[in-house]
Amino acid sequence: MSKTVSALNGASAEGFVSVRDMGLQGMITLRGDLGAAKLKKAVKSATGGDMPTQGHIALSDKGGAAWMSPDEVLILVPYAEVADTLAGIGKAMGKDHHLAVDVSDARCLFAITGEDSLVREALAKLMPVDLAPDAFAPGRFRRSRMAQVPAAMWIAAPGEGRVICFRSVAQYVFDVLKGASAPGSEVRYIAR
């Protein structure tokens, strides 16, 4: 029997910030009417948190939900709980129109940690996003391009960034994050 592993099996790199494959992460794409009471209740039941507003992620001790588009959220739960969470969403939604799909093995999650301004700098080198603390506070969520590939990111807490990408480009994203945080390449454009 094979053992499930993350895209880069825990790879990490040290530069002016640390970059690390966070391992297996449960992820569910949930599509439907984000304003519907049943869908909001399903998200709360699945994650322990509220439905995120546009451009935000709502995190709790149980999981999280990230706003992806006007009719889509990304549910984050422990990897081992995806099947039960999907069943719970299906039960909560009943016959109401929705789509819930396990995308855990199609995605990769990275942690970028270090001094807050340097975490933001490493991400800003690769994404066309204003990462100044007053423009992109913890709880904000952004889908964009990271160098040449689509990615999504958020600041989990000061000095802790997260990046989600497709598994097929995980090595590329790891390499560009490692390059963007190479020792001695700090610009220190973002104020501390």
C-alpha positions as CSV (number, residue, x, y, z in Angstrom):
1,M,0.0,0.0,0.0
2,S,1.3,3.4,-0.9
3,K,1.7,6.3,1.6
4,T,0.2,9.6,0.7
5,V,2.7,12.4,0.7
6,S,2.6,16.1,0.0
7,A,3.8,17.5,-3.3
8,L,7.4,18.2,-2.0
9,N,7.3,15.8,0.9
10,G,8.2,18.5,3.5
11,A,10.9,20.3,1.5
12,S,12.2,23.5,3.1
13,A,14.7,26.2,2.4
14,E,16.4,29.0,4.5
15,G,17.1,32.4,3.2
16,F,16.2,35.8,4.7
17,V,12.9,34.0,5.4
18,S,12.1,30.2,5.7
19,V,10.1,28.5,3.0
20,R,8.4,25.1,3.8
21,D,6.0,22.7,2.2
22,M,3.4,22.4,5.0
23,G,2.5,18.7,4.2
24,L,-0.8,17.3,3.6
25,Q,-3.7,19.8,3.9
26,G,-7.4,19.0,3.4
27,M,-8.9,21.4,0.8
28,I,-12.5,21.4,-0.5
29,T,-13.8,23.6,-3.3
30,L,-17.3,24.6,-2.4
31,R,-19.4,26.3,-5.0
32,G,-22.9,27.7,-4.7
33,D,-24.8,30.8,-3.6
34,L,-22.5,32.2,-1.0
35,G,-25.3,34.3,0.4
36,A,-27.6,31.3,1.0
37,A,-28.3,30.5,4.6
38,K,-27.7,26.7,4.1
39,L,-24.3,27.3,2.5
40,K,-23.2,29.7,5.2
41,K,-24.3,27.1,7.8
42,A,-22.4,24.3,6.0
43,V,-19.3,26.4,6.0
44,K,-19.6,27.2,9.7
45,S,-20.2,23.5,10.5
46,A,-17.2,22.5,8.3
47,T,-14.7,25.0,9.6
48,G,-16.0,26.4,12.8
49,G,-15.8,29.9,11.3
50,D,-18.0,32.3,9.4
51,M,-18.3,32.7,5.7
52,P,-15.5,34.9,4.5
53,T,-16.2,38.2,2.8
54,Q,-14.7,39.1,-0.6
55,G,-10.9,39.1,-0.5
56,H,-10.7,37.5,3.0
57,I,-10.1,34.2,4.7
58,A,-11.9,33.2,7.9
59,L,-9.8,30.9,10.1
60,S,-10.6,29.1,13.3
61,D,-9.1,26.3,15.4
62,K,-11.0,23.8,13.3
63,G,-10.2,25.0,9.8
64,G,-10.9,27.9,7.5
65,A,-12.6,29.2,4.5
66,A,-11.2,31.4,1.8
67,W,-13.2,33.6,-0.6
68,M,-12.2,32.4,-4.1
69,S,-14.8,34.0,-6.3
70,P,-18.4,35.3,-6.1
71,D,-19.7,31.6,-6.0
72,E,-16.7,29.7,-4.5
73,V,-14.9,29.2,-1.2
74,L,-12.0,27.0,-0.4
75,I,-12.5,25.0,2.7
76,L,-9.4,24.1,4.7
77,V,-9.7,21.2,7.2
78,P,-7.2,18.5,8.4
79,Y,-6.4,16.1,5.6
80,A,-7.8,13.1,7.4
81,E,-11.2,14.9,7.9
82,V,-11.9,15.7,4.2
83,A,-14.3,12.7,3.6
84,D,-16.3,13.4,6.7
85,T,-16.4,17.1,5.9
86,L,-17.7,16.5,2.4
87,A,-20.4,14.2,3.8
88,G,-21.4,16.9,6.3
89,I,-21.5,19.6,3.6
90,G,-23.7,17.3,1.4
91,K,-26.1,16.6,4.3
92,A,-26.3,20.3,5.2
93,M,-27.0,21.4,1.7
94,G,-29.5,18.7,0.9
95,K,-31.0,19.2,-2.5
96,D,-29.9,22.8,-2.7
97,H,-27.6,23.6,-5.7
98,H,-23.9,23.3,-4.8
99,L,-20.7,21.6,-5.8
100,A,-18.2,20.3,-3.2
101,V,-15.1,18.6,-4.4
102,D,-12.0,17.3,-2.6
103,V,-9.0,19.1,-4.2
104,S,-6.5,18.3,-1.4
105,D,-4.2,16.2,-3.6
106,A,-4.3,18.7,-6.4
107,R,-2.9,21.6,-4.3
108,C,0.2,22.4,-2.3
109,L,0.5,24.7,0.7
110,F,3.6,26.6,1.7
111,A,4.6,28.5,4.8
112,I,6.8,31.5,4.5
113,T,8.1,32.6,7.9
114,G,10.4,35.2,9.4
115,E,10.5,38.9,10.1
116,D,7.1,40.2,8.9
117,S,8.5,42.9,6.5
118,L,10.8,40.3,4.9
119,V,8.0,37.7,4.5
120,R,6.0,40.4,2.8
121,E,9.0,41.4,0.7
122,A,9.6,37.8,-0.5
123,L,6.0,37.5,-1.6
124,A,5.9,41.0,-3.2
125,K,8.9,40.1,-5.4
126,L,6.7,37.5,-7.0
127,M,3.1,38.8,-7.0
128,P,1.6,42.0,-8.2
129,V,-0.1,42.7,-4.8
130,D,0.4,45.6,-2.4
131,L,1.7,43.8,0.6
132,A,2.2,46.8,2.9
133,P,0.8,45.9,6.4
134,D,-2.0,48.5,6.1
135,A,-3.1,47.3,2.7
136,F,-2.8,43.5,3.3
137,A,-3.5,42.7,7.0
138,P,-3.9,39.2,8.4
139,G,-7.2,37.9,7.3
140,R,-6.9,39.3,3.7
141,F,-6.7,36.6,1.0
142,R,-5.6,37.1,-2.6
143,R,-5.6,35.0,-5.8
144,S,-3.1,36.2,-8.3
145,R,0.0,35.1,-10.2
146,M,3.2,34.1,-8.6
147,A,5.8,34.7,-11.2
148,Q,4.3,32.6,-14.1
149,V,1.7,30.5,-12.3
150,P,-1.6,31.0,-10.5
151,A,-1.4,31.0,-6.7
152,A,-3.3,32.3,-3.7
153,M,-1.9,33.7,-0.5
154,W,-2.6,35.2,2.9
155,I,-0.8,36.5,6.0
156,A,-1.8,34.1,8.8
157,A,-0.1,36.3,11.4
158,P,2.7,38.8,11.5
159,G,5.7,37.0,10.1
160,E,3.7,34.0,8.7
161,G,2.6,33.9,5.1
162,R,0.8,31.1,3.3
163,V,0.8,30.2,-0.4
164,I,-1.5,27.7,-2.1
165,C,-0.7,26.5,-5.7
166,F,-1.4,23.6,-7.9
167,R,0.5,20.5,-7.1
168,S,1.8,20.4,-10.7
169,V,3.7,23.6,-10.2
170,A,4.8,23.0,-6.6
171,Q,8.5,22.6,-7.4
172,Y,8.4,25.8,-9.5
173,V,6.7,27.8,-6.7
174,F,9.2,26.4,-4.2
175,D,12.1,27.4,-6.4
176,V,10.9,30.9,-7.0
177,L,10.1,31.5,-3.3
178,K,13.6,30.2,-2.5
179,G,15.1,32.6,-5.1
180,A,13.1,35.5,-3.9
181,S,14.3,35.0,-0.3
182,A,18.0,34.3,-1.2
183,P,20.4,35.6,1.5
184,G,21.6,39.1,0.6
185,S,18.8,39.9,-1.8
186,E,16.8,41.8,0.7
187,V,15.5,45.2,-0.5
188,R,13.7,46.3,2.7
189,Y,11.2,48.3,0.7
190,I,8.3,47.4,3.0
191,A,8.6,49.2,6.3
192,R,9.0,47.2,9.5
